[in-house]
């Protein structure tokens, strides 16, 4: 039932993170490298739609998203221009990732975590 304490706690994990923690309904082991590559692949594949739908500006979103994806793949922190709503642009994307429509649960967790950093 959706009113059970455990259900409510799990809904909160999915909606607000942190996304790098164990989800009880995912019984298979995550391949972190594959999940990151899959997430980046899906974002690049649909980048034009992602940028067009973001209300915070195409240029700002593109720069912030490129930095986030580079950090995901390289492990090295890329600087994102602060201000100009970059944090809101990335959270807008984070909040609209749909599993399994857009990507696997593990890929989505990796991307959501990266978008929030």
C-alpha positions in Angstrom: 0.0 0.0 0.0 1.1 3.6 -0.6 0.5 4.6 3.0 2.9 2.1 4.6 5.9 3.7 6.4 8.3 1.7 4.3 6.6 2.8 1.1 6.6 6.4 2.0 10.3 6.2 3.0 11.2 4.6 -0.4 9.2 7.2 -2.3 11.2 9.9 -0.5 14.4 8.2 -1.6 13.3 8.1 -5.2 12.0 11.7 -5.2 14.6 13.6 -3.2 17.7 11.3 -3.0 20.3 10.6 -2.1 20.3 8.5 -5.2 23.5 6.6 -4.4 21.9 4.4 -1.7 20.4 1.0 -1.8 16.9 0.7 -3.3 15.1 -2.5 -2.0 13.2 -3.2 -5.2 16.4 -3.4 -7.3 17.8 -6.9 -6.8 20.6 -6.9 -9.3 24.1 -5.6 -8.8 25.0 -2.3 -10.5 27.8 -2.0 -12.9 28.8 1.6 -12.1 30.8 2.2 -15.2 28.1 0.8 -17.5 25.5 2.9 -15.7 27.4 6.1 -16.1 28.1 5.4 -19.8 24.4 4.5 -20.4 23.2 7.7 -18.7 25.6 9.8 -20.8 24.6 8.0 -24.0 20.9 8.6 -23.3 21.4 12.3 -22.6 23.6 12.8 -25.7 21.1 11.0 -27.8 18.2 13.2 -26.6 20.2 16.4 -26.0 18.3 18.6 -28.4 14.9 17.8 -26.8 16.4 18.2 -23.3 17.8 21.6 -24.2 14.7 22.8 -26.0 12.4 21.8 -23.1 14.5 23.4 -20.3 13.0 26.8 -19.4 16.3 28.2 -18.0 17.9 28.7 -21.4 19.5 26.6 -23.9 23.1 27.9 -23.6 23.2 27.8 -19.8 21.8 24.3 -19.8 24.1 23.1 -22.5 27.3 24.3 -20.7 26.1 22.9 -17.3 25.0 19.6 -18.8 28.3 19.1 -20.7 30.3 19.8 -17.5 28.2 17.3 -15.6 28.6 14.6 -18.2 32.3 15.2 -18.4 32.6 14.8 -14.6 30.6 11.6 -14.7 32.9 10.0 -17.3 36.2 11.4 -16.2 35.7 11.5 -12.4 37.4 15.0 -12.5 35.3 18.0 -11.4 34.5 20.4 -14.2 33.6 23.9 -13.2 30.1 25.0 -14.0 29.5 28.7 -14.3 27.7 29.7 -11.2 24.7 31.9 -11.2 22.5 32.3 -14.2 20.2 29.5 -12.9 22.6 26.7 -13.8 21.6 24.8 -10.6 17.9 25.2 -11.5 18.5 24.1 -15.1 20.2 20.9 -13.9 17.5 20.2 -11.3 14.9 20.7 -13.9 16.5 17.8 -15.9 17.0 15.7 -12.7 13.4 15.9 -11.8 12.2 14.8 -15.2 14.2 11.6 -15.6 11.8 8.7 -16.0 12.7 5.1 -15.3 12.4 2.9 -17.3 11.3 5.2 -20.2 14.5 7.2 -20.3 17.1 4.9 -18.8 17.7 2.1 -16.3 17.2 2.7 -12.6 21.0 2.5 -12.0 21.8 4.9 -14.9 19.1 7.3 -13.6 20.6 7.2 -10.1 24.1 8.0 -11.4 22.8 10.8 -13.5 20.6 12.3 -10.8 23.5 12.2 -8.3 25.8 13.9 -10.9 23.2 16.6 -11.7 22.9 17.4 -8.0 26.7 17.8 -7.3 
